[in-house]
Amino acid sequence: MAADSLGYKAGEIAKVLFNLSSRYFLFAGLFYLFFYVWKNRKYWYAKIQERYPENKHILREILYSMLTMLVFGIIIILVIKAGKNGLTKVYDHIDQYGYAYFIFSILLMIFMHDTYFYWTHRVLHWKPLFKIAHKTHHLSTNPTPFAAYAFHPVEAVVEVGIIPLIAFTIPFHMAALGIFSGYAILLNVIGHLGFELFPKGFTTNRLFKWHNTSTHHNMHHRLVKCNYGLYFNIWDRLMKTNHPEYENSFDNVVEKRRQGKLSPGTQLRKVRG
């Protein structure tokens, strides 16, 4: 009986880790291959920082990401176990709350996470915590998609904390949590992509300016004490923590992309492809 139970737990852990790693390498890997390997010369004009990341930094991002997925997996397994014991607010049938709530719950998770991320991110920039944990993530001054999960284990615990927060506070269906999780890694990868994909005027549009861009988070990695938001630009605008040159920097990258020109002195021969 004990051996069967141990095997079952090992199987659950393996399943969670496989799902996490598959999603991470799918999103981060495909974006990396497309922008940094396959057609990178064609799209290099959209590169926010025009130097190519060193291979040792890319390898570091991948290794820390694998450690992060282990930490994520442990916490998620504990939440799943709590759910099976009736301690979380998970429900099995969508009809129990209806499809309207199902969609609303996904949006609620996104906004909860955005607020959670902004304020925990600010805390991680407190000097003692920054030195212990968050500095590891900021070693990627010119991040690639693989930096999305490149956390110190302490920060990994903080990052995955949104899952138990959701699980113990709002009714949720596992499919809704899965959609939210997919959205989270996609936007995280785009934030660390190093290429600007959004169109001209995005940061000054009355509606779209409340959503973040790749330039926004790239500036955070390079300049550190600014641009703390994740999905949206709500808290940074309210708390006045946007870098004063954010919108100008975005416009410069977009204009460079439009003209198909690199900045003076950039050596295109270093670009792969």
Residue pairs with C-beta under 8 A, 6 or more apart in sequence:
9 77
12 77
12 80
13 73
13 74
13 77
16 73
16 76
16 77
16 80
17 69
17 70
17 73
20 69
20 72
20 73
20 76
21 66
21 69
23 181
23 182
23 185
24 65
24 69
24 148
24 149
24 185
27 145
27 148
27 185
27 186
27 189
28 65
28 145
28 146
28 148
28 149
28 189
29 145
31 145
31 189
31 190
31 193
32 144
32 145
32 146
35 43
35 145
35 193
35 194
35 195
36 52
36 144
36 272
37 272
37 273
38 273
39 273
40 271
40 272
40 273
41 268
41 271
41 272
41 273
42 273
43 195
44 50
44 262
44 268
44 271
45 256
45 257
45 259
45 260
45 261
45 262
46 195
46 196
46 197
46 253
46 256
46 257
47 194
47 195
48 194
48 195
48 196
48 214
48 215
48 218
48 253
49 142
49 194
49 218
49 222
50 262
50 263
50 266
51 142
51 270
52 270
52 271
52 272
53 140
53 142
53 143
53 144
53 194
57 139
57 140
57 142
57 144
58 144
58 146
60 139
60 140
60 150
61 140
61 143
61 144
61 146
61 147
61 150
62 146
62 150
64 136
64 149
64 150
64 151
64 152
65 146
65 148
65 149
65 150
65 151
67 151
67 153
67 156
68 149
68 150
68 151
68 153
68 156
68 159
69 149
71 153
71 156
71 157
71 160
72 156
72 159
72 160
75 157
75 160
75 161
75 163
75 164
76 160
76 163
78 164
79 88
79 163
79 164
79 167
82 88
82 164
82 167
82 168
83 90
83 167
87 168
88 167
88 168
89 167
89 168
89 169
89 170
89 171
89 172
90 167
90 171
90 172
90 173
90 174
91 97
91 171
91 172
91 173
92 173
94 102
94 173
94 175
97 105
97 171
97 173
101 171
102 173
102 175
102 176
105 170
105 171
105 172
105 173
105 176
106 176
106 179
106 180
106 183
108 170
109 166
109 170
109 172
109 176
109 177
109 180
110 180
110 183
110 184
110 231
111 232
112 162
112 165
112 166
112 170
113 162
113 180
113 184
113 230
113 231
114 229
114 230
114 231
114 232
114 234
114 235
115 235
116 161
116 162
116 165
117 159
117 162
117 229
117 230
117 231
118 228
118 229
118 230
118 235
118 236
119 235
120 158
120 159
120 161
121 228
121 230
122 228
123 129
124 130
124 133
124 134
124 155
124 158
125 134
125 224
125 225
125 228
129 154
130 138
132 152
132 154
133 151
133 152
133 153
133 154
133 155
133 158
134 152
134 155
135 152
136 150
136 151
136 152
136 155
137 147
137 150
137 151
137 152
137 155
138 221
138 224
139 150
140 147
140 150
140 192
140 221
141 221
141 222
142 194
142 221
142 222
143 150
143 192
143 194
143 218
143 221
144 192
144 193
144 194
145 189
145 192
145 193
145 194
146 192
147 192
147 221
148 185
148 188
148 189
148 191
148 192
149 156
149 188
151 159
163 177
166 172
166 177
166 180
167 177
187 230
187 231
188 230
190 197
190 214
191 212
191 214
191 216
191 217
191 218
191 230
192 214
192 217
192 218
192 221
193 214
194 214
194 218
195 214
196 213
196 214
196 215
196 250
196 253
196 254
196 257
197 214
198 208
198 213
198 214
198 250
198 254
199 254
200 251
200 254
200 255
200 258
202 208
202 209
202 211
202 213
202 250
202 254
203 209
203 213
203 246
203 247
203 250
203 251
204 247
209 233
210 232
210 233
210 234
210 237
211 231
211 232
211 233
212 229
212 230
212 231
212 232
212 233
213 250
215 246
215 249
215 250
215 253
216 227
216 229
216 233
216 236
216 242
216 246
216 250
217 227
219 226
219 227
219 243
219 245
219 246
219 249
220 226
220 227
220 228
223 243
226 241
226 242
226 243
226 246
227 236
227 241
227 242
227 243
227 246
228 235
228 236
228 241
229 235
229 236
233 242
235 241
236 242
243 249
256 262
256 263
262 268
